[in-house]
Amino acid sequence: MLDHKHRRPYWLETRRLMLFVILSLMGGLTLVLMFMGWLDTFTIVGFPVGYFLLAHGFIIAAFVGFVWHGHEQDHIDHRHGTHEDI
């Protein structure tokens, strides 16, 4: 358990990490949606690229982002002494 003095830096770092991951995913989604018409002029395996990125690319990017978030959160936990001994 963190004492009050060390709790604020821990949560600040955790909040920063969470916001970075969420804003990165939302920013990428926004970019794909902004250029959807142009991206749909190209095809991958017979599918328009815009559709392909939204249907498959976003899911893959979200999975990679969440795995990376978990990895980085583990580093934050170790740095602040709040890690779990599993």
C-alpha distance (Angstrom), angle and dihedral (degrees) to the residues before:
residue distance angle dihedral
M1 . . .
L2 3.76 . .
D3 3.75 120.6 .
H4 3.78 118.4 -129.1
K5 3.82 93.3 -97.5
H6 3.83 93.7 58.1
R7 3.81 98.2 35.1
R8 3.81 96.6 77.0
P9 3.86 97.2 55.1
Y10 3.81 90.2 46.0
W11 3.79 94.3 52.4
L12 3.80 92.1 41.7
E13 3.79 90.7 56.0
T14 3.81 91.9 43.8
R15 3.81 91.6 49.4
R16 3.80 91.6 49.1
L17 3.80 91.2 52.3
M18 3.80 93.1 47.9
L19 3.80 93.0 48.5
F20 3.80 91.4 48.0
V21 3.81 92.6 53.9
I22 3.81 95.1 44.0
L23 3.81 94.7 44.7
S24 3.81 91.5 46.3
L25 3.80 91.5 53.5
M26 3.80 93.2 44.5
G27 3.81 91.1 45.8
G28 3.80 91.4 51.6
L29 3.79 91.0 47.7
T30 3.80 90.6 49.4
L31 3.81 91.7 50.8
V32 3.80 92.1 51.0
L33 3.80 90.9 48.5
M34 3.82 92.1 47.5
F35 3.81 92.5 53.4
M36 3.81 96.9 34.3
G37 3.81 95.0 116.5
W38 3.78 93.1 50.6
L39 3.81 93.5 43.0
D40 3.80 91.4 51.9
T41 3.80 89.9 64.5
F42 3.82 87.8 73.3
T43 3.80 126.4 61.8
I44 3.80 137.0 -148.0
V45 3.79 116.3 -165.7
G46 3.79 88.3 -17.0
F47 3.82 95.1 -53.2
P48 3.81 124.5 109.7
V49 3.82 109.7 -103.1
G50 3.81 93.6 -126.1
Y51 3.79 91.5 54.8
F52 3.80 91.2 43.8
L53 3.81 92.4 52.1
L54 3.80 93.0 48.1
A55 3.79 96.1 43.5
H56 3.79 100.1 40.3
G57 3.78 110.5 4.6
F58 3.79 96.2 56.9
I59 3.80 92.4 50.1
I60 3.80 91.0 50.2
A61 3.82 91.8 45.4
A62 3.81 90.9 49.2
F63 3.80 91.5 49.8
V64 3.81 92.0 49.2
G65 3.82 90.4 45.5
F66 3.80 92.9 51.2
V67 3.81 93.2 46.8
W68 3.81 90.1 48.9
H69 3.83 89.6 47.8
G70 3.80 90.7 53.9
H71 3.80 91.3 48.4
E72 3.80 93.1 49.4
Q73 3.80 92.2 43.8
D74 3.79 88.4 55.1
H75 3.83 88.9 54.8
I76 3.81 90.4 49.7
D77 3.80 90.4 49.3
H78 3.81 91.8 51.1
R79 3.79 92.3 46.5
H80 3.81 91.5 53.5
G81 3.82 96.3 38.5
T82 3.80 96.6 -114.5
H83 3.81 98.8 112.5
E84 3.77 122.8 131.0
D85 3.79 119.6 -116.5
I86 3.77 102.5 -133.4
